Amino acid sequence: MYDVTPGVRTHWHALARIVAERAGIELECIDHAAPKPLTDLWRRDDLALAFMCGLALTRHSNVRPLAAPVTVIADGPSPTYRSVWLGRADSAFQSLESTFGHRIGWLPEHSHSGFNAPRRALLAHRSPDRPYLYRESIGPLEHPRDALRALADGRVDVVALDAWWWWLLRGHEAGTASEFRAIGETSTAPIPPVVSAEGFPLELQGRLSAALLAIHEDAAAEPHLHALGLRRFAAATRQDYDVLADLDRSAHAAGYPSPA
């Protein structure tokens, strides 16, 4: 989810190897970059360490959360994040409201940052007289890069993306990021956790979790944590993400199944 560039992926692999060494477990780092579907990764029964969207976690019983990242964009010491509303850098949009009546793009329904969070934000602007805010609603755009391409080529005028993903892009691929401009943010929410497959040995999961929670104390990990905007990891439970499922249910109850 957060292997934004090949260089960022290198930092993730290095960090995973340090976690595995601390846990006393031999792991193989694999590439699963876009456009490969994340759902294929999450179904693997040999999954030891992988990020998973919190909304998807509420729908999948085959994984167990190990820990959640506390990043440079978190609100205080909690493992939280938000989405950033993006338009093209040369657009006239200055706020979310200024995009109404144009074209919105959105990510797959399992994405809180690219689907559930923007839908929740837009719900507050709907009314009986204005049940739809945009003239076109386009999705699913399969991943953040796909969403940025849709913005760049004019298929959509605004999208919401994971603000940590956006932070990584700005830091590691500034040229691409400069083509777009942030015009707002959504409310904070629990950030995607690191998970293991449910069938992965429980004792090994405990060791991996402990290694993640202590990784900020490891000097060898420090340059990778810094490059990834990671302060530390915090404990996470499945129940921490129930709020995301509640937001999904409330949107459906309001007759608003997708951002539109």
Secondary structure by P-SEA (a helix, b strand, c coil): cccccaaaaaaaaaaaaaaaaaacbbbbbbbbcccccaaaaaacccccbbbbbaaaaaacccccccccccccccccccccbbbbbbcccccccccccccccbbbbbcccccccccaaaaaaacccccccccccccccccccccaaaaaaaaaacccccccccaaaaaaaaaccaaaaaaccccccccccccbbbbccccccaaaaaaaaaaaaaccccccaaaaaaaacccbbbbbccccaaaaaaaaaaaaaacccccc
